[in-house]
């Protein structure tokens, strides 16, 4: 295994895609927009957190670990606001969790009013670049994503990103009052580079 020594990820903001702007979450001005989707049961159905009150969202964002604009050690996460370029509205957030020396995990949450439009795919693509790019990113070997089997829309996002399904862990977790089957996706640095 090659080691690149000390690494860090400090993107230049804003990050612009065709329709989106990705930027650090503002712990004050983004509370209402983030509460608008993180308070909805349908959004929280397949994610670890329960619907959150405005106060819970505000308290979470008050923690500097949840609004990082850079990461410099495994165990840290970069969670960015997904903003529509056309309107300036925050419609979700996208996460890159640096797991260890060679691996990261991605995740995303999008307001239901904006699902089915490719927003999660468009927002997650730069996160893969941050994970794999050896010059402007972390130069990692592998990125994973874990989803609930009952969430085929998320599986479609991951496939569009070039990730492949690697495992189905049948009823592996008691999750929100029922057994959940986890589906694991992954992509390697060389696979990402080949796309």
C-alpha positions, 0 to 999 in steps of 0.5 A: 500500500502506498502512503502519501503521508500527511493529507488534508482536504481544503476545497476552494468554495464555492464548488459549482456544478451545472445546476448546483453550488456546494459550500460549507453549511452556515450554522446560523443562516442555514438552520431553517432550510436544513430543518425544512427537510431534516424534520420530515419523516419521509426524509429520515426513513432510511437515515440514522437520525429521526426527524429533528426539531428546529432546535435540534438542527440548530444545536447540531450545526452549532458543533464545529465538527458538523460544519467543517469546511476542511478535513485533515484527519481520518474520522472527520467529515465534510458535510456541505450544503447543496444549493440550487444555483438558479434560486440560491435555495439550500435543498440538501446536504452531501457528506464525505466521511474520511474513514481511514488511511485509504477509505471514505464513505459518501452520503446525501440528503435531499429535500423531497421537493427536489428528488428525482432530478439528479441533484444527489448524483450531481452533488455527490460527484465532486465528493468522489473527486475530493476522495480520489484526486491525489493532487486536490483531494485525499488520494484515497483508494476506495469510497463506499456508500451504505443504503437501506434495501428499501431505498431504490432511488438511492441505489440508482444515484450510486449506480449513476456515480459509477459505484457497484453493488458489493454486498447485501447484508440481510436483516443485519440491523434493528433499525427504527423498530424493524430489521433493515437489510443493508446494501453496500456500494463501492468504487475504487480509485482506478474505476473512478479514474477510468470514467 
